Amino acid sequence: MRATVLVRPKPGILDPQGDAVGSSLRQLGFPVDTARVGRVVDLELEAGSPGEAREQVERMCAELLANPLIESFDIELAEG
């Protein structure tokens, strides 16, 4: 099973990297109001079902991949 985890700052949390990206895009002439920078984690894991895979990845996020105080995460699962 493949899992893709998108981790990004929660709304209201300072994002200096996103601010820098947004500023640079505006300087290049792109009409960007705000930019938020996160990270993508791709995982290959063994799981008996999509539900079991989601449960494992949620635990991974809670324990290591995301800081629940300042970050949110989204999980996408795919067979293969």
C-alpha positions in Angstrom: 0.0 0.0 0.0 1.2 3.5 -0.8 0.5 6.5 1.4 1.2 10.1 0.7 1.1 12.5 3.6 0.9 16.2 3.1 1.9 18.1 6.2 1.4 21.9 6.4 1.2 24.6 9.0 -2.2 25.2 10.6 -4.0 28.4 9.8 -2.7 31.2 12.0 0.7 29.7 12.5 3.6 31.8 11.3 5.1 30.4 8.0 8.3 32.4 7.2 9.2 30.1 4.3 5.7 30.6 2.8 6.0 34.3 3.3 9.3 34.3 1.4 7.8 32.3 -1.4 4.8 34.5 -1.7 6.9 37.6 -1.7 9.2 36.3 -4.4 6.3 35.2 -6.5 4.8 38.7 -6.2 8.1 40.3 -7.2 8.1 38.1 -10.3 4.7 39.5 -11.2 2.4 36.6 -10.1 -0.8 37.7 -8.4 -0.4 35.7 -5.2 -2.1 36.8 -2.0 -0.5 34.2 0.3 1.6 31.1 0.1 2.0 28.3 2.6 4.9 25.8 2.5 4.5 22.3 3.7 6.1 18.9 3.0 5.2 15.7 1.4 6.1 12.3 2.8 5.7 9.2 0.5 5.5 5.9 2.2 5.3 2.2 1.1 3.8 0.1 3.9 2.4 -3.3 4.5 -1.2 -3.4 5.6 -4.1 -5.8 5.4 -6.7 -3.2 4.4 -6.9 0.5 3.6 -8.4 1.1 7.1 -5.4 -0.6 8.7 -3.0 1.5 6.5 -4.8 4.7 7.4 -4.6 3.8 11.1 -0.9 3.1 10.9 -0.2 6.4 9.0 -2.3 8.4 11.4 -0.2 7.0 14.3 3.0 7.8 12.3 1.8 11.4 11.9 0.9 11.8 15.6 4.2 10.3 16.8 6.7 11.6 14.3 5.7 13.1 11.0 3.7 16.1 12.2 3.6 18.4 15.2 -0.1 18.3 16.1 0.2 21.7 17.9 1.2 23.6 14.8 0.7 21.3 11.8 -2.2 19.6 10.1 -1.9 16.6 7.8 -3.8 14.9 5.0 -3.4 11.3 4.0 -3.9 9.8 0.5 -3.8 6.0 0.1 -3.3 4.0 -3.1 -3.1 0.3 -3.8 0.2 -0.9 -5.2 
